[in-house]
Amino acid sequence: MRASTLRNSPRAPTYHGNMTTPHPAHTLLIEGPDAIAFAQAQFSNNIAALPNGHWQFSAWLDAQGRVRALFHLVRLDDEHLLLLLRGDRPDELAASLQRFVFRAKVRLSHSSSSMLARGPARPIFDLGRDGDVVELGCGSLSLLLGHGVSGDDHWRRLQLLDGWAWLPASAAGTLLPPALSMYRLPAVALDKGCYPGQEIVARLHYRGHHKRHLHHVTLSQAVPHGTPLHAGQLGAVQLLQVLPHGHGAEALAVLPDELAEHFSRNQDIVTDEGLQLRLEASWSD
């Protein structure tokens, strides 16, 4: 299934903070004659089948199938791939990937000097370039990536509403693909060769039974990205990105299925930490 087109919400709250200014971008450039082959062997999606001038969701998993990094993977050409991290710490990702380069003819370089802002509508997975600005099509809008880009970052909420997860550092290496709704995006390929975590990805897809999934929740107050919350014996809530507004916050969160079912019976839940949570939307694998 293709990733859903971003949509506007009829009840958008008023945000505070940096919601009207460009957002920092964390990127990793993979370049060289073996760039495609190297990425194909390491990442969860089928880079070899991605045409030049397009992007896809992808991830780097560990051997147990847990998501170490989630990103937009942009295929600029046959020797240049640009990873726009849906998270941070590109230096750590570059250092970890460097250990697997061996004799491959690739070079890894990371940066946190660019910015992200909302741009005009562009077909999803399409790509545009204007000088050093890269434009990633997201349907009803685009993401502008580059130095000195102008625009706002309301795209953060629009992507939250569509269940496009942003992986904070505290959650890296702790969640399996179904918990981030990665099959839906799609960010994993089931028809390519081996890569780290591939057996786990296939098993979870074909056998199912994963008991943690992605949800959109509202919170009675703002807390930092990646904050874990607890709901007694019903289990833990792993918050991902959190967007504050005047009446609290909203977030994407990974919930145990048992807790999500309890949400459907009781409109609000008060966590052990004293926060009130309300379930707004849910996504399957």
C-alpha positions as CSV (number, residue, x, y, z in Angstrom):
1,M,0.0,0.0,0.0
2,R,1.3,3.4,-0.9
3,A,1.7,6.0,1.9
4,S,-1.4,8.1,2.3
5,T,-1.5,11.6,1.0
6,L,-1.2,14.3,3.7
7,R,-4.5,15.9,4.6
8,N,-5.5,19.1,6.4
9,S,-7.3,18.7,9.8
10,P,-10.6,20.6,10.3
11,R,-9.7,21.1,14.0
12,A,-6.1,22.1,14.0
13,P,-5.0,23.6,17.4
14,T,-2.9,26.7,17.7
15,Y,0.7,25.7,18.2
16,H,3.5,27.4,20.1
17,G,7.2,27.1,19.7
18,N,8.8,26.8,16.3
19,M,5.8,25.6,14.3
20,T,6.0,28.7,12.0
21,T,9.7,28.5,11.2
22,P,11.9,26.0,9.3
23,H,12.8,22.8,11.2
24,P,16.4,21.5,11.4
25,A,17.2,18.7,9.0
26,H,19.6,15.7,9.8
27,T,20.9,14.1,6.7
28,L,23.4,11.4,5.6
29,L,24.8,11.3,2.0
30,I,26.0,8.0,0.6
31,E,28.0,8.4,-2.6
32,G,30.2,6.3,-4.8
33,P,30.0,3.6,-7.5
34,D,28.8,1.1,-4.9
35,A,26.3,3.3,-3.2
36,I,23.2,1.5,-4.4
37,A,24.6,-2.0,-3.7
38,F,25.7,-0.9,-0.2
39,A,22.3,0.5,0.7
40,Q,20.5,-2.4,-0.8
41,A,22.4,-4.8,1.5
42,Q,21.8,-2.6,4.6
43,F,18.4,-1.0,4.4
44,S,14.9,-2.4,4.6
45,N,13.4,-1.2,1.3
46,N,14.2,-2.0,-2.3
47,I,16.6,0.7,-3.3
48,A,17.6,-1.1,-6.5
49,A,14.0,-0.8,-7.8
50,L,13.7,2.9,-6.9
51,P,14.1,5.1,-10.0
52,N,16.5,8.1,-10.0
53,G,14.7,11.3,-9.0
54,H,12.3,9.6,-6.5
55,W,12.3,8.8,-2.8
56,Q,11.0,6.1,-0.5
57,F,10.6,5.4,3.2
58,S,13.3,3.1,4.5
59,A,15.0,2.1,7.7
60,W,18.1,0.5,9.1
61,L,17.3,-2.4,11.4
62,D,19.4,-4.4,13.8
63,A,19.7,-8.2,13.6
64,Q,16.6,-8.6,15.8
65,G,14.6,-6.5,13.4
66,R,14.4,-3.5,15.7
67,V,14.4,-0.1,14.0
68,R,17.7,1.8,14.5
69,A,16.9,4.6,12.1
70,L,13.9,5.6,10.0
71,F,14.3,8.0,7.1
72,H,13.3,9.3,3.7
73,L,15.8,7.7,1.2
74,V,16.3,9.9,-1.9
75,R,17.9,8.4,-5.0
76,L,19.5,11.4,-6.6
77,D,21.3,9.3,-9.2
78,D,23.1,6.0,-9.6
79,E,25.9,7.0,-7.3
80,H,24.3,9.4,-4.8
81,L,21.7,8.6,-2.1
82,L,20.5,11.2,0.4
83,L,19.0,10.0,3.7
84,L,16.7,12.5,5.4
85,L,16.4,11.2,8.9
86,R,13.1,11.0,10.7
87,G,15.0,11.5,13.9
88,D,18.4,12.9,14.8
89,R,22.1,11.9,15.4
90,P,23.2,11.4,11.8
91,D,26.8,11.3,13.1
92,E,26.0,8.1,15.0
93,L,24.3,6.5,12.1
94,A,27.2,7.3,9.8
95,A,29.7,5.9,12.3
96,S,27.7,2.7,12.7
97,L,27.2,2.2,9.0
98,Q,30.9,2.8,8.4
99,R,31.7,-0.5,10.1
100,F,30.0,-2.3,7.2
101,V,31.6,-0.5,4.3
102,F,34.6,-2.9,4.1
103,R,35.9,-2.6,0.5
104,A,32.8,-1.1,-1.0
105,K,33.5,2.1,-2.9
106,V,31.3,4.4,-1.0
107,R,31.7,7.5,1.2
108,L,29.4,8.6,4.0
109,S,29.0,12.2,5.1
110,H,26.5,13.5,7.6
111,S,25.1,17.0,8.2
112,S,22.8,18.9,10.4
113,S,23.2,22.3,8.8
114,S,20.2,22.2,6.4
115,M,16.6,23.1,7.3
116,L,13.2,21.7,6.5
117,A,10.1,23.7,5.6
118,R,6.7,23.1,4.0
119,G,6.6,23.6,0.2
120,P,3.9,23.4,-2.5
121,A,1.9,20.3,-3.4
122,R,3.9,17.6,-5.2
123,P,3.0,13.9,-6.0
124,I,4.1,11.6,-3.2
125,F,7.5,10.0,-3.7
126,D,8.3,12.5,-6.5
127,L,11.5,14.7,-6.3
128,G,12.4,18.2,-7.4
129,R,15.7,20.1,-7.2
130,D,16.3,23.8,-7.4
131,G,20.0,24.5,-6.9
132,D,20.9,23.0,-3.6
133,V,17.3,22.8,-2.4
134,V,15.7,19.3,-2.6
135,E,11.9,19.1,-2.8
136,L,10.4,15.8,-1.5
137,G,6.8,15.3,-2.8
138,C,4.4,14.3,0.0
139,G,1.0,14.7,-1.8
140,S,-0.8,17.8,-0.7
141,L,2.5,19.4,0.2
142,S,6.2,18.9,-0.2
143,L,9.2,19.1,2.1
144,L,11.8,21.6,1.2
145,L,15.3,20.6,2.3
146,G,18.3,23.0,2.0
147,H,20.1,26.0,3.4
148,G,18.0,29.1,4.0
149,V,14.7,27.5,2.8
150,S,11.6,29.6,3.6
151,G,8.3,28.3,4.8
152,D,6.7,26.9,8.0
153,D,6.9,23.5,9.6
154,H,3.2,22.8,9.9
155,W,4.0,19.7,7.9
156,R,5.0,18.2,11.2
157,R,1.4,18.0,12.4
158,L,0.1,17.0,8.9
159,Q,2.5,14.1,8.9
160,L,1.6,13.2,12.5
161,L,-2.1,13.0,11.5
162,D,-1.2,10.5,8.7
163,G,0.9,8.4,11.0
164,W,4.3,9.1,9.6
165,A,6.5,8.4,12.7
166,W,9.4,10.4,13.8
167,L,11.8,8.3,15.8
168,P,13.4,10.0,18.9
169,A,16.8,8.9,20.0
170,S,15.4,7.3,23.2
171,A,13.2,5.0,21.1
172,A,15.9,4.0,18.5
173,G,16.6,0.2,18.6
174,T,13.6,-0.6,20.7
175,L,10.7,-1.0,18.3
176,L,9.8,-3.5,15.6
177,P,8.5,-2.3,12.2
178,P,4.8,-3.0,12.9
179,A,5.0,-0.7,15.9
180,L,5.8,2.1,13.5
181,S,3.3,1.1,10.9
182,M,6.2,0.6,8.4
183,Y,4.5,-2.0,6.2
184,R,1.8,0.6,5.5
185,L,4.1,3.4,4.4
186,P,5.7,1.2,2.9
187,A,9.2,1.2,4.4
188,V,10.0,-2.5,4.2
189,A,10.4,-4.8,1.2
190,L,9.4,-8.5,1.3
191,D,10.7,-9.2,-2.2
192,K,14.4,-8.4,-2.1
193,G,17.5,-10.1,-0.8
194,C,18.9,-10.3,2.7
195,Y,19.5,-7.3,4.9
196,P,19.7,-6.9,8.7
197,G,16.5,-8.0,10.4
198,Q,15.0,-9.3,7.1
199,E,13.8,-12.7,8.6
200,I,12.1,-10.9,11.4
201,V,10.4,-8.5,9.0
202,A,9.0,-11.4,6.9
203,R,7.9,-13.4,9.9
204,L,6.0,-10.5,11.5
205,H,4.3,-9.7,8.1
206,Y,3.2,-13.2,7.3
207,R,2.5,-14.6,10.8
208,G,1.4,-11.4,12.4
209,H,0.7,-11.4,16.2
210,H,2.7,-8.3,17.0
211,K,1.0,-6.7,20.0
212,R,2.1,-3.1,19.8
213,H,0.9,-0.6,17.2
214,L,1.0,3.1,16.3
215,H,-1.6,5.6,17.5
216,H,-2.4,9.3,17.5
217,V,-3.1,10.5,21.0
218,T,-3.8,13.8,22.7
219,L,-2.2,14.7,26.0
220,S,-3.3,17.0,28.8
221,Q,0.1,18.5,28.9
222,A,3.3,18.6,26.8
223,V,6.2,16.3,27.6
224,P,9.6,15.8,25.8
225,H,9.8,13.7,22.7
226,G,10.3,10.0,23.4
227,T,8.9,10.1,26.9
228,P,7.7,6.7,28.2
229,L,4.4,6.7,30.1
230,H,2.7,3.9,32.1
231,A,-0.9,2.8,32.5
232,G,-0.7,0.3,35.4
233,Q,-1.1,-3.3,34.4
234,L,-2.3,-2.3,30.9
235,G,1.3,-1.6,29.9
236,A,3.6,1.2,28.8
237,V,3.0,4.0,26.3
238,Q,6.1,4.9,24.2
239,L,5.6,8.5,22.9
240,L,7.4,9.4,19.7
241,Q,7.2,13.0,18.5
242,V,5.2,15.4,20.7
243,L,3.7,18.6,19.4
244,P,2.6,21.1,22.1
245,H,-0.4,23.4,21.7
246,G,-2.3,25.8,23.9
247,H,-4.4,23.1,25.5
248,G,-1.8,20.4,26.0
249,A,-0.2,18.4,23.2
250,E,-0.7,15.7,20.6
251,A,1.7,12.9,19.7
252,L,2.3,9.7,17.9
253,A,2.6,6.9,20.4
254,V,3.2,3.1,20.4
255,L,0.6,1.3,22.6
256,P,0.1,-2.3,23.6
257,D,-3.0,-3.7,21.9
258,E,-4.6,-4.4,25.3
259,L,-4.3,-0.8,26.3
260,A,-5.6,0.4,22.9
261,E,-8.7,-1.8,23.4
262,H,-9.2,-0.3,26.8
263,F,-9.1,3.2,25.1
264,S,-12.0,2.1,22.9
265,R,-14.1,1.3,25.9
266,N,-13.1,4.3,28.0
267,Q,-12.6,7.6,26.3
268,D,-9.8,8.9,28.4
269,I,-7.0,7.2,30.4
270,V,-5.0,8.8,33.2
271,T,-1.4,7.5,33.3
272,D,0.6,6.7,36.4
273,E,2.4,10.0,35.7
274,G,-0.8,11.9,36.0
275,L,-1.3,12.8,32.3
276,Q,-4.6,12.4,30.7
277,L,-4.5,10.6,27.3
278,R,-7.2,10.3,24.6
279,L,-6.9,8.0,21.6
280,E,-7.6,9.9,18.3
281,A,-6.6,7.5,15.6
282,S,-4.9,4.1,15.1
283,W,-2.9,2.3,12.4
284,S,-2.3,-1.3,11.7
285,D,1.0,-2.8,10.6
